[in-house]
Amino acid sequence: PVDRTEIAFGSAEVAPSQYGKVKNIADALNAVLRRNRRAQILIEGHTDAVGSAASNQVLSERRAESLKR
């Protein structure tokens, strides 16, 4: 299942109001890793269609990195 965490327009920072949701996702991912240490997990960040493809790619990567942290 996919869970989506809201991030403000143009931002890569997770809002404090979303920390509980991020913790739930992290707990689920940790459970997967406890069952299979070799599991690989892909975290993606998404944007809307506003802005150039290049700037949206950078923002997507920043969002994924923010959630990873």
PQR file with spaces between the fields and no chain letter, atoms N, CA, C, O and H, PARSE charges and radii, in Angstrom:
ATOM       1  N    PRO     1       0.830   -1.199    0.000 -0.5600 1.5000
ATOM       2  CA   PRO     1       0.000    0.000    0.000  0.2800 2.0000
ATOM       3  C    PRO     1       0.869    1.256    0.000  0.5500 1.7000
ATOM       4  O    PRO     1       1.971    1.272    0.549 -0.5500 1.4000
ATOM       5  N    VAL     2       0.356    2.278   -0.614 -0.4000 1.5000
ATOM       6  CA   VAL     2       1.056    3.558   -0.693 -0.0000 2.0000
ATOM       7  C    VAL     2       0.419    4.508    0.291  0.5500 1.7000
ATOM       8  O    VAL     2      -0.805    4.633    0.346 -0.5500 1.4000
ATOM       9  H    VAL     2      -0.539    2.265   -1.060  0.4000 1.0000
ATOM      10  N    ASP     3       1.253    5.180    1.071 -0.4000 1.5000
ATOM      11  CA   ASP     3       0.764    6.211    1.979 -0.0000 2.0000
ATOM      12  C    ASP     3       1.351    7.520    1.511  0.5500 1.7000
ATOM      13  O    ASP     3       2.518    7.578    1.124 -0.5500 1.4000
ATOM      14  H    ASP     3       2.246    5.078    1.026  0.4000 1.0000
ATOM      15  N    ARG     4       0.573    8.548    1.542 -0.4000 1.5000
ATOM      16  CA   ARG     4       1.041    9.842    1.080 -0.0000 2.0000
ATOM      17  C    ARG     4       1.111   10.811    2.257  0.5500 1.7000
ATOM      18  O    ARG     4       0.183   10.905    3.061 -0.5500 1.4000
ATOM      19  H    ARG     4      -0.375    8.501    1.857  0.4000 1.0000
ATOM      20  N    THR     5       2.204   11.511    2.338 -0.4000 1.5000
ATOM      21  CA   THR     5       2.386   12.521    3.363 -0.0000 2.0000
ATOM      22  C    THR     5       2.370   13.869    2.667  0.5500 1.7000
ATOM      23  O    THR     5       3.114   14.094    1.712 -0.5500 1.4000
ATOM      24  H    THR     5       2.957   11.434    1.685  0.4000 1.0000
ATOM      25  N    GLU     6       1.531   14.750    3.142 -0.4000 1.5000
ATOM      26  CA   GLU     6       1.419   16.070    2.526 -0.0000 2.0000
ATOM      27  C    GLU     6       2.613   16.942    2.851  0.5500 1.7000
ATOM      28  O    GLU     6       3.056   17.000    3.998 -0.5500 1.4000
ATOM      29  H    GLU     6       0.927   14.567    3.918  0.4000 1.0000
ATOM      30  N    ILE     7       3.127   17.612    1.853 -0.4000 1.5000
ATOM      31  CA   ILE     7       4.212   18.572    1.998 -0.0000 2.0000
ATOM      32  C    ILE     7       3.761   19.845    1.298  0.5500 1.7000
ATOM      33  O    ILE     7       3.170   19.782    0.220 -0.5500 1.4000
ATOM      34  H    ILE     7       2.767   17.564    0.921  0.4000 1.0000
ATOM      35  N    ALA     8       4.031   20.993    1.895 -0.4000 1.5000
ATOM      36  CA   ALA     8       3.572   22.270    1.363 -0.0000 2.0000
ATOM      37  C    ALA     8       4.103   22.517   -0.052  0.5500 1.7000
ATOM      38  O    ALA     8       5.182   22.052   -0.417 -0.5500 1.4000
ATOM      39  H    ALA     8       4.511   21.044    2.771  0.4000 1.0000
ATOM      40  N    PHE     9       3.338   23.243   -0.818 -0.4000 1.5000
ATOM      41  CA   PHE     9       3.697   23.578   -2.199 -0.0000 2.0000
ATOM      42  C    PHE     9       5.108   24.164   -2.262  0.5500 1.7000
ATOM      43  O    PHE     9       5.432   25.102   -1.533 -0.5500 1.4000
ATOM      44  H    PHE     9       2.462   23.621   -0.521  0.4000 1.0000
ATOM      45  N    GLY    10       5.939   23.607   -3.134 -0.4000 1.5000
ATOM      46  CA   GLY    10       7.285   24.123   -3.350 -0.0000 2.0000
ATOM      47  C    GLY    10       8.275   23.812   -2.239  0.5500 1.7000
ATOM      48  O    GLY    10       9.422   24.256   -2.300 -0.5500 1.4000
ATOM      49  H    GLY    10       5.677   22.845   -3.727  0.4000 1.0000
ATOM      50  N    SER    11       7.865   23.067   -1.235 -0.4000 1.5000
ATOM      51  CA   SER    11       8.710   22.784   -0.082 -0.0000 2.0000
ATOM      52  C    SER    11       9.145   21.326   -0.082  0.5500 1.7000
ATOM      53  O    SER    11       8.496   20.468   -0.680 -0.5500 1.4000
ATOM      54  H    SER    11       6.933   22.707   -1.185  0.4000 1.0000
ATOM      55  N    ALA    12      10.247   21.064    0.594 -0.4000 1.5000
ATOM      56  CA   ALA    12      10.692   19.687    0.802 -0.0000 2.0000
ATOM      57  C    ALA    12      10.591   19.304    2.273  0.5500 1.7000
ATOM      58  O    ALA    12      10.933   18.181    2.646 -0.5500 1.4000
ATOM      59  H    ALA    12      10.775   21.761    1.080  0.4000 1.0000
ATOM      60  N    GLU    13      10.131   20.216    3.101 -0.4000 1.5000
ATOM      61  CA   GLU    13      10.064   19.965    4.542 -0.0000 2.0000
ATOM      62  C    GLU    13       8.733   19.329    4.933  0.5500 1.7000
ATOM      63  O    GLU    13       7.668   19.754    4.488 -0.5500 1.4000
ATOM      64  H    GLU    13       9.853   21.127    2.798  0.4000 1.0000
ATOM      65  N    VAL    14       8.819   18.312    5.768 -0.4000 1.5000
ATOM      66  CA   VAL    14       7.630   17.659    6.298 -0.0000 2.0000
ATOM      67  C    VAL    14       7.095   18.518    7.436  0.5500 1.7000
ATOM      68  O    VAL    14       7.834   18.875    8.354 -0.5500 1.4000
ATOM      69  H    VAL    14       9.685   17.967    6.130  0.4000 1.0000
ATOM      70  N    ALA    15       5.820   18.846    7.374 -0.4000 1.5000
ATOM      71  CA   ALA    15       5.195   19.664    8.418 -0.0000 2.0000
ATOM      72  C    ALA    15       5.102   18.875    9.718  0.5500 1.7000
ATOM      73  O    ALA    15       4.847   17.671    9.691 -0.5500 1.4000
ATOM      74  H    ALA    15       5.219   18.556    6.629  0.4000 1.0000
ATOM      75  N    PRO    16       5.303   19.534   10.852 -0.5600 1.5000
ATOM      76  CA   PRO    16       5.172   18.841   12.142  0.2800 2.0000
ATOM      77  C    PRO    16       3.836   18.110   12.299  0.5500 1.7000
ATOM      78  O    PRO    16       3.769   17.091   12.986 -0.5500 1.4000
ATOM      79  N    SER    17       2.783   18.616   11.674 -0.4000 1.5000
ATOM      80  CA   SER    17       1.483   17.952   11.760 -0.0000 2.0000
ATOM      81  C    SER    17       1.486   16.582   11.086  0.5500 1.7000
ATOM      82  O    SER    17       0.571   15.787   11.300 -0.5500 1.4000
ATOM      83  H    SER    17       2.838   19.444   11.115  0.4000 1.0000
ATOM      84  N    GLN    18       2.498   16.300   10.277 -0.4000 1.5000
ATOM      85  CA   GLN    18       2.594   15.033    9.556 -0.0000 2.0000
ATOM      86  C    GLN    18       3.562   14.048   10.212  0.5500 1.7000
ATOM      87  O    GLN    18       3.710   12.924    9.732 -0.5500 1.4000
ATOM      88  H    GLN    18       3.241   16.945   10.103  0.4000 1.0000
ATOM      89  N    TYR    19       4.220   14.449   11.296 -0.4000 1.5000
ATOM      90  CA   TYR    19       5.220   13.594   11.927 -0.0000 2.0000
ATOM      91  C    TYR    19       4.642   12.250   12.367  0.5500 1.7000
ATOM      92  O    TYR    19       5.313   11.225   12.246 -0.5500 1.4000
ATOM      93  H    TYR    19       4.099   15.362   11.686  0.4000 1.0000
ATOM      94  N    GLY    20       3.430   12.237   12.867 -0.4000 1.5000
ATOM      95  CA   GLY    20       2.808   10.981   13.284 -0.0000 2.0000
ATOM      96  C    GLY    20       2.658   10.026   12.118  0.5500 1.7000
ATOM      97  O    GLY    20       2.914    8.830   12.251 -0.5500 1.4000
ATOM      98  H    GLY    20       2.885   13.070   12.965  0.4000 1.0000
ATOM      99  N    LYS    21       2.242   10.553   10.973 -0.4000 1.5000
ATOM     100  CA   LYS    21       2.080    9.726    9.782 -0.0000 2.0000
ATOM     101  C    LYS    21       3.441    9.192    9.322  0.5500 1.7000
ATOM     102  O    LYS    21       3.558    8.025    8.947 -0.5500 1.4000
ATOM     103  H    LYS    21       2.034   11.525   10.866  0.4000 1.0000
ATOM     104  N    VAL    22       4.460   10.043    9.354 -0.4000 1.5000
ATOM     105  CA   VAL    22       5.803    9.612    8.953 -0.0000 2.0000
ATOM     106  C    VAL    22       6.308    8.528    9.908  0.5500 1.7000
ATOM     107  O    VAL    22       6.937    7.564    9.471 -0.5500 1.4000
ATOM     108  H    VAL    22       4.365   10.991    9.659  0.4000 1.0000
ATOM     109  N    LYS    23       6.039    8.677   11.202 -0.4000 1.5000
ATOM     110  CA   LYS    23       6.455    7.655   12.171 -0.0000 2.0000
ATOM     111  C    LYS    23       5.764    6.331   11.883  0.5500 1.7000
ATOM     112  O    LYS    23       6.396    5.278   11.965 -0.5500 1.4000
ATOM     113  H    LYS    23       5.528    9.460   11.557  0.4000 1.0000
ATOM     114  N    ASN    24       4.487    6.363   11.550 -0.4000 1.5000
ATOM     115  CA   ASN    24       3.775    5.127   11.219 -0.0000 2.0000
ATOM     116  C    ASN    24       4.399    4.444   10.005  0.5500 1.7000
ATOM     117  O    ASN    24       4.560    3.223    9.984 -0.5500 1.4000
ATOM     118  H    ASN    24       3.973    7.218   11.484  0.4000 1.0000
ATOM     119  N    ILE    25       4.746    5.233    9.005 -0.4000 1.5000
ATOM     120  CA   ILE    25       5.392    4.682    7.805 -0.0000 2.0000
ATOM     121  C    ILE    25       6.749    4.087    8.180  0.5500 1.7000
ATOM     122  O    ILE    25       7.081    2.979    7.757 -0.5500 1.4000
ATOM     123  H    ILE    25       4.615    6.224    9.022  0.4000 1.0000
ATOM     124  N    ALA    26       7.533    4.824    8.974 -0.4000 1.5000
ATOM     125  CA   ALA    26       8.857    4.344    9.393 -0.0000 2.0000
ATOM     126  C    ALA    26       8.735    3.054   10.198  0.5500 1.7000
ATOM     127  O    ALA    26       9.531    2.134   10.011 -0.5500 1.4000
ATOM     128  H    ALA    26       7.264    5.723    9.317  0.4000 1.0000
ATOM     129  N    ASP    27       7.759    2.977   11.083 -0.4000 1.5000
ATOM     130  CA   ASP    27       7.559    1.761   11.880 -0.0000 2.0000
ATOM     131  C    ASP    27       7.250    0.576   10.971  0.5500 1.7000
ATOM     132  O    ASP    27       7.772   -0.520   11.181 -0.5500 1.4000
ATOM     133  H    ASP    27       7.112    3.724   11.235  0.4000 1.0000
ATOM     134  N    ALA    28       6.400    0.789    9.957 -0.4000 1.5000
ATOM     135  CA   ALA    28       6.058   -0.288    9.029 -0.0000 2.0000
ATOM     136  C    ALA    28       7.277   -0.721    8.224  0.5500 1.7000
ATOM     137  O    ALA    28       7.491   -1.914    8.011 -0.5500 1.4000
ATOM     138  H    ALA    28       5.977    1.679    9.787  0.4000 1.0000
ATOM     139  N    LEU    29       8.077    0.246    7.774 -0.4000 1.5000
ATOM     140  CA   LEU    29       9.284   -0.096    7.008 -0.0000 2.0000
ATOM     141  C    LEU    29      10.291   -0.837    7.882  0.5500 1.7000
ATOM     142  O    LEU    29      10.944   -1.771    7.418 -0.5500 1.4000
ATOM     143  H    LEU    29       7.904    1.216    7.947  0.4000 1.0000
ATOM     144  N    ASN    30      10.419   -0.427    9.142 -0.4000 1.5000
ATOM     145  CA   ASN    30      11.312   -1.133   10.056 -0.0000 2.0000
ATOM     146  C    ASN    30      10.851   -2.568   10.296  0.5500 1.7000
ATOM     147  O    ASN    30      11.678   -3.470   10.433 -0.5500 1.4000
ATOM     148  H    ASN    30       9.888    0.332    9.518  0.4000 1.0000
ATOM     149  N    ALA    31       9.542   -2.785   10.347 -0.4000 1.5000
ATOM     150  CA   ALA    31       9.011   -4.140   10.511 -0.0000 2.0000
ATOM     151  C    ALA    31       9.384   -4.999    9.306  0.5500 1.7000
ATOM     152  O    ALA    31       9.745   -6.165    9.465 -0.5500 1.4000
ATOM     153  H    ALA    31       8.870   -2.053   10.235  0.4000 1.0000
ATOM     154  N    VAL    32       9.301   -4.437    8.112 -0.4000 1.5000
ATOM     155  CA   VAL    32       9.703   -5.153    6.902 -0.0000 2.0000
ATOM     156  C    VAL    32      11.182   -5.517    6.992  0.5500 1.7000
ATOM     157  O    VAL    32      11.565   -6.647    6.690 -0.5500 1.4000
ATOM     158  H    VAL    32       9.008   -3.489    7.983  0.4000 1.0000
ATOM     159  N    LEU    33      12.002   -4.570    7.402 -0.4000 1.5000
ATOM     160  CA   LEU    33      13.445   -4.807    7.485 -0.0000 2.0000
ATOM     161  C    LEU    33      13.811   -5.818    8.569  0.5500 1.7000
ATOM     162  O    LEU    33      14.798   -6.541    8.430 -0.5500 1.4000
ATOM     163  H    LEU    33      11.690   -3.652    7.647  0.4000 1.0000
ATOM     164  N    ARG    34      13.030   -5.877    9.644 -0.4000 1.5000
ATOM     165  CA   ARG    34      13.282   -6.893   10.671 -0.0000 2.0000
ATOM     166  C    ARG    34      13.008   -8.295   10.125  0.5500 1.7000
ATOM     167  O    ARG    34      13.698   -9.254   10.472 -0.5500 1.4000
ATOM     168  H    ARG    34      12.228   -5.290    9.757  0.4000 1.0000
ATOM     169  N    ARG    35      11.994   -8.400    9.267 -0.4000 1.5000
ATOM     170  CA   ARG    35      11.666   -9.695    8.670 -0.0000 2.0000
ATOM     171  C    ARG    35      12.650  -10.077    7.571  0.5500 1.7000
ATOM     172  O    ARG    35      12.939  -11.257    7.369 -0.5500 1.4000
ATOM     173  H    ARG    35      11.434   -7.621    8.984  0.4000 1.0000
ATOM     174  N    ASN    36      13.164   -9.069    6.861 -0.4000 1.5000
ATOM     175  CA   ASN    36      14.072   -9.334    5.736 -0.0000 2.0000
ATOM     176  C    ASN    36      15.093   -8.208    5.643  0.5500 1.7000
ATOM     177  O    ASN    36      14.826   -7.162    5.051 -0.5500 1.4000
ATOM     178  H    ASN    36      12.929   -8.111    7.025  0.4000 1.0000
ATOM     179  N    ARG    37      16.256   -8.427    6.230 -0.4000 1.5000
ATOM     180  CA   ARG    37      17.311   -7.398    6.249 -0.0000 2.0000
ATOM     181  C    ARG    37      17.790   -7.031    4.857  0.5500 1.7000
ATOM     182  O    ARG    37      18.395   -5.974    4.680 -0.5500 1.4000
ATOM     183  H    ARG    37      16.473   -9.276    6.711  0.4000 1.0000
ATOM     184  N    ARG    38      17.541   -7.860    3.879 -0.4000 1.5000
ATOM     185  CA   ARG    38      17.991   -7.584    2.518 -0.0000 2.0000
ATOM     186  C    ARG    38      16.928   -6.860    1.690  0.5500 1.7000
ATOM     187  O    ARG    38      17.149   -6.565    0.516 -0.5500 1.4000
ATOM     188  H    ARG    38      17.049   -8.719    4.023  0.4000 1.0000
ATOM     189  N    ALA    39      15.798   -6.580    2.289 -0.4000 1.5000
ATOM     190  CA   ALA    39      14.734   -5.877    1.570 -0.0000 2.0000
ATOM     191  C    ALA    39      15.233   -4.508    1.109  0.5500 1.7000
ATOM     192  O    ALA    39      16.011   -3.851    1.801 -0.5500 1.4000
ATOM     193  H    ALA    39      15.619   -6.819    3.243  0.4000 1.0000
ATOM     194  N    GLN    40      14.784   -4.104   -0.040 -0.4000 1.5000
ATOM     195  CA   GLN    40      15.109   -2.776   -0.558 -0.0000 2.0000
ATOM     196  C    GLN    40      13.826   -1.966   -0.608  0.5500 1.7000
ATOM     197  O    GLN    40      12.785   -2.449   -1.051 -0.5500 1.4000
ATOM     198  H    GLN    40      14.153   -4.638   -0.602  0.4000 1.0000
ATOM     199  N    ILE    41      13.918   -0.729   -0.148 -0.4000 1.5000
ATOM     200  CA   ILE    41      12.739    0.138   -0.068 -0.0000 2.0000
ATOM     201  C    ILE    41      13.001    1.391   -0.881  0.5500 1.7000
ATOM     202  O    ILE    41      14.037    2.039   -0.727 -0.5500 1.4000
ATOM     203  H    ILE    41      14.764   -0.336    0.212  0.4000 1.0000
ATOM     204  N    LEU    42      12.067    1.724   -1.739 -0.4000 1.5000
ATOM     205  CA   LEU    42      12.176    2.911   -2.574 -0.0000 2.0000
ATOM     206  C    LEU    42      11.279    4.002   -2.000  0.5500 1.7000
ATOM     207  O    LEU    42      10.074    3.806   -1.839 -0.5500 1.4000
ATOM     208  H    LEU    42      11.226    1.198   -1.864  0.4000 1.0000
ATOM     209  N    ILE    43      11.872    5.141   -1.695 -0.4000 1.5000
ATOM     210  CA   ILE    43      11.110    6.296   -1.221 -0.0000 2.0000
ATOM     211  C    ILE    43      11.147    7.331   -2.329  0.5500 1.7000
ATOM     212  O    ILE    43      12.222    7.746   -2.761 -0.5500 1.4000
ATOM     213  H    ILE    43      12.850    5.300   -1.826  0.4000 1.0000
ATOM     214  N    GLU    44       9.974    7.750   -2.791 -0.4000 1.5000
ATOM     215  CA   GLU    44       9.887    8.726   -3.866 -0.0000 2.0000
ATOM     216  C    GLU    44       9.210    9.987   -3.375  0.5500 1.7000
ATOM     217  O    GLU    44       8.349    9.947   -2.496 -0.5500 1.4000
ATOM     218  H    GLU    44       9.101    7.412   -2.440  0.4000 1.0000
ATOM     219  N    GLY    45       9.609   11.102   -3.953 -0.4000 1.5000
ATOM     220  CA   GLY    45       8.927   12.363   -3.722 -0.0000 2.0000
ATOM     221  C    GLY    45       8.270   12.789   -5.019  0.5500 1.7000
ATOM     222  O    GLY    45       8.808   12.544   -6.099 -0.5500 1.4000
ATOM     223  H    GLY    45      10.308   11.134   -4.667  0.4000 1.0000
ATOM     224  N    HIS    46       7.133   13.411   -4.927 -0.4000 1.5000
ATOM     225  CA   HIS    46       6.409   13.818   -6.129 -0.0000 2.0000
ATOM     226  C    HIS    46       6.115   15.313   -6.084  0.5500 1.7000
ATOM     227  O    HIS    46       6.109   15.931   -5.020 -0.5500 1.4000
ATOM     228  H    HIS    46       6.695   13.610   -4.050  0.4000 1.0000
ATOM     229  N    THR    47       5.874   15.874   -7.254 -0.4000 1.5000
ATOM     230  CA   THR    47       5.498   17.276   -7.379 -0.0000 2.0000
ATOM     231  C    THR    47       4.277   17.364   -8.281  0.5500 1.7000
ATOM     232  O    THR    47       3.795   16.355   -8.796 -0.5500 1.4000
ATOM     233  H    THR    47       5.879   15.372   -8.119  0.4000 1.0000
ATOM     234  N    ASP    48       3.785   18.579   -8.466 -0.4000 1.5000
ATOM     235  CA   ASP    48       2.709   18.764   -9.431 -0.0000 2.0000
ATOM     236  C    ASP    48       3.334   19.195  -10.768  0.5500 1.7000
ATOM     237  O    ASP    48       4.546   19.076  -10.950 -0.5500 1.4000
ATOM     238  H    ASP    48       4.176   19.399   -8.049  0.4000 1.0000
ATOM     239  N    ALA    49       2.533   19.680  -11.677 -0.4000 1.5000
ATOM     240  CA   ALA    49       3.028   20.040  -13.003 -0.0000 2.0000
ATOM     241  C    ALA    49       3.501   21.494  -13.085  0.5500 1.7000
ATOM     242  O    ALA    49       3.853   21.964  -14.166 -0.5500 1.4000
ATOM     243  H    ALA    49       1.549   19.776  -11.529  0.4000 1.0000
ATOM     244  N    VAL    50       3.513   22.209  -11.961 -0.4000 1.5000
ATOM     245  CA   VAL    50       3.946   23.604  -11.965 -0.0000 2.0000
ATOM     246  C    VAL    50       5.470   23.647  -11.950  0.5500 1.7000
ATOM     247  O    VAL    50       6.095   22.930  -11.168 -0.5500 1.4000
ATOM     248  H    VAL    50       3.227   21.828  -11.082  0.4000 1.0000
ATOM     249  N    GLY    51       6.070   24.462  -12.787 -0.4000 1.5000
ATOM     250  CA   GLY    51       7.522   24.578  -12.842 -0.0000 2.0000
ATOM     251  C    GLY    51       8.112   23.687  -13.920  0.5500 1.7000
ATOM     252  O    GLY    51       7.413   22.893  -14.549 -0.5500 1.4000
ATOM     253  H    GLY    51       5.562   25.044  -13.422  0.4000 1.0000
ATOM     254  N    SER    52       9.411   23.837  -14.118 -0.4000 1.5000
ATOM     255  CA   SER    52      10.097   23.069  -15.154 -0.0000 2.0000
ATOM     256  C    SER    52      10.319   21.630  -14.683  0.5500 1.7000
ATOM     257  O    SER    52      10.282   21.332  -13.490 -0.5500 1.4000
ATOM     258  H    SER    52       9.979   24.482  -13.607  0.4000 1.0000
ATOM     259  N    ALA    53      10.548   20.766  -15.644 -0.4000 1.5000
ATOM     260  CA   ALA    53      10.827   19.364  -15.321 -0.0000 2.0000
ATOM     261  C    ALA    53      12.079   19.265  -14.451  0.5500 1.7000
ATOM     262  O    ALA    53      12.127   18.470  -13.511 -0.5500 1.4000
ATOM     263  H    ALA    53      10.578   21.009  -16.613  0.4000 1.0000
ATOM     264  N    ALA    54      13.083   20.066  -14.764 -0.4000 1.5000
ATOM     265  CA   ALA    54      14.334   20.023  -14.000 -0.0000 2.0000
ATOM     266  C    ALA    54      14.114   20.460  -12.553  0.5500 1.7000
ATOM     267  O    ALA    54      14.603   19.805  -11.633 -0.5500 1.4000
ATOM     268  H    ALA    54      13.044   20.712  -15.527  0.4000 1.0000
ATOM     269  N    SER    55      13.388   21.551  -12.340 -0.4000 1.5000
ATOM     270  CA   SER    55      13.161   22.017  -10.965 -0.0000 2.0000
ATOM     271  C    SER    55      12.276   21.045  -10.200  0.5500 1.7000
ATOM     272  O    SER    55      12.466   20.849   -9.000 -0.5500 1.4000
ATOM     273  H    SER    55      12.991   22.083  -13.088  0.4000 1.0000
ATOM     274  N    ASN    56      11.311   20.435  -10.879 -0.4000 1.5000
ATOM     275  CA   ASN    56      10.455   19.453  -10.216 -0.0000 2.0000
ATOM     276  C    ASN    56      11.237   18.197   -9.851  0.5500 1.7000
ATOM     277  O    ASN    56      10.963   17.580   -8.822 -0.5500 1.4000
ATOM     278  H    ASN    56      11.156   20.594  -11.854  0.4000 1.0000
ATOM     279  N    GLN    57      12.201   17.809  -10.676 -0.4000 1.5000
ATOM     280  CA   GLN    57      13.030   16.646  -10.357 -0.0000 2.0000
ATOM     281  C    GLN    57      13.842   16.905   -9.092  0.5500 1.7000
ATOM     282  O    GLN    57      13.928   16.053   -8.208 -0.5500 1.4000
ATOM     283  H    GLN    57      12.424   18.310  -11.512  0.4000 1.0000
ATOM     284  N    VAL    58      14.434   18.091   -9.020 -0.4000 1.5000
ATOM     285  CA   VAL    58      15.214   18.460   -7.832 -0.0000 2.0000
ATOM     286  C    VAL    58      14.320   18.464   -6.591  0.5500 1.7000
ATOM     287  O    VAL    58      14.704   17.943   -5.544 -0.5500 1.4000
ATOM     288  H    VAL    58      14.365   18.783   -9.738  0.4000 1.0000
ATOM     289  N    LEU    59      13.138   19.049   -6.709 -0.4000 1.5000
ATOM     290  CA   LEU    59      12.209   19.098   -5.578 -0.0000 2.0000
ATOM     291  C    LEU    59      11.771   17.687   -5.178  0.5500 1.7000
ATOM     292  O    LEU    59      11.680   17.383   -3.988 -0.5500 1.4000
ATOM     293  H    LEU    59      12.826   19.473   -7.559  0.4000 1.0000
ATOM     294  N    SER    60      11.501   16.831   -6.153 -0.4000 1.5000
ATOM     295  CA   SER    60      11.126   15.443   -5.851 -0.0000 2.0000
ATOM     296  C    SER    60      12.219   14.748   -5.054  0.5500 1.7000
ATOM     297  O    SER    60      11.935   14.065   -4.070 -0.5500 1.4000
ATOM     298  H    SER    60      11.575   17.078   -7.120  0.4000 1.0000
ATOM     299  N    GLU    61      13.463   14.919   -5.474 -0.4000 1.5000
ATOM     300  CA   GLU    61      14.585   14.295   -4.783 -0.0000 2.0000
ATOM     301  C    GLU    61      14.752   14.872   -3.372  0.5500 1.7000
ATOM     302  O    GLU    61      15.044   14.133   -2.431 -0.5500 1.4000
ATOM     303  H    GLU    61      13.693   15.474   -6.273  0.4000 1.0000
ATOM     304  N    ARG    62      14.569   16.175   -3.224 -0.4000 1.5000
ATOM     305  CA   ARG    62      14.665   16.793   -1.898 -0.0000 2.0000
ATOM     306  C    ARG    62      13.564   16.268   -0.976  0.5500 1.7000
ATOM     307  O    ARG    62      13.801   16.044    0.210 -0.5500 1.4000
ATOM     308  H    ARG    62      14.332   16.775   -3.988  0.4000 1.0000
ATOM     309  N    ARG    63      12.365   16.073   -1.518 -0.4000 1.5000
ATOM     310  CA   ARG    63      11.256   15.559   -0.710 -0.0000 2.0000
ATOM     311  C    ARG    63      11.525   14.131   -0.258  0.5500 1.7000
ATOM     312  O    ARG    63      11.293   13.793    0.903 -0.5500 1.4000
ATOM     313  H    ARG    63      12.172   16.255   -2.483  0.4000 1.0000
ATOM     314  N    ALA    64      12.003   13.307   -1.151 -0.4000 1.5000
ATOM     315  CA   ALA    64      12.322   11.931   -0.776 -0.0000 2.0000
ATOM     316  C    ALA    64      13.407   11.892    0.294  0.5500 1.7000
ATOM     317  O    ALA    64      13.326   11.118    1.248 -0.5500 1.4000
ATOM     318  H    ALA    64      12.190   13.581   -2.094  0.4000 1.0000
ATOM     319  N    GLU    65      14.418   12.730    0.126 -0.4000 1.5000
ATOM     320  CA   GLU    65      15.514   12.786    1.102 -0.0000 2.0000
ATOM     321  C    GLU    65      15.012   13.277    2.464  0.5500 1.7000
ATOM     322  O    GLU    65      15.455   12.794    3.507 -0.5500 1.4000
ATOM     323  H    GLU    65      14.485   13.359   -0.649  0.4000 1.0000
ATOM     324  N    SER    66      14.091   14.233    2.446 -0.4000 1.5000
ATOM     325  CA   SER    66      13.518   14.747    3.689 -0.0000 2.0000
ATOM     326  C    SER    66      12.779   13.635    4.441  0.5500 1.7000
ATOM     327  O    SER    66      12.919   13.507    5.657 -0.5500 1.4000
ATOM     328  H    SER    66      13.731   14.625    1.600  0.4000 1.0000
ATOM     329  N    LEU    67      11.997   12.838    3.720 -0.4000 1.5000
ATOM     330  CA   LEU    67      11.286   11.742    4.360 -0.0000 2.0000
ATOM     331  C    LEU    67      12.255   10.663    4.836  0.5500 1.7000
ATOM     332  O    LEU    67      12.043   10.048    5.881 -0.5500 1.4000
ATOM     333  H    LEU    67      11.883   12.943    2.732  0.4000 1.0000
ATOM     334  N    LYS    68      13.294   10.440    4.084 -0.4000 1.5000
ATOM     335  CA   LYS    68      14.288    9.443    4.479 -0.0000 2.0000
ATOM     336  C    LYS    68      14.935    9.820    5.804  0.5500 1.7000
ATOM     337  O    LYS    68      15.167    8.965    6.659 -0.5500 1.4000
ATOM     338  H    LYS    68      13.467   10.939    3.235  0.4000 1.0000
ATOM     339  N    ARG    69      15.223   11.111    5.965 -0.4000 1.5000
ATOM     340  CA   ARG    69      15.836   11.577    7.235 -0.0000 2.0000
ATOM     341  C    ARG    69      14.877   11.378    8.376  0.5500 1.7000
ATOM     342  O    ARG    69      15.201   11.704    9.518 -0.5500 1.4000
ATOM     343  H    ARG    69      15.033   11.805    5.271  0.4000 1.0000
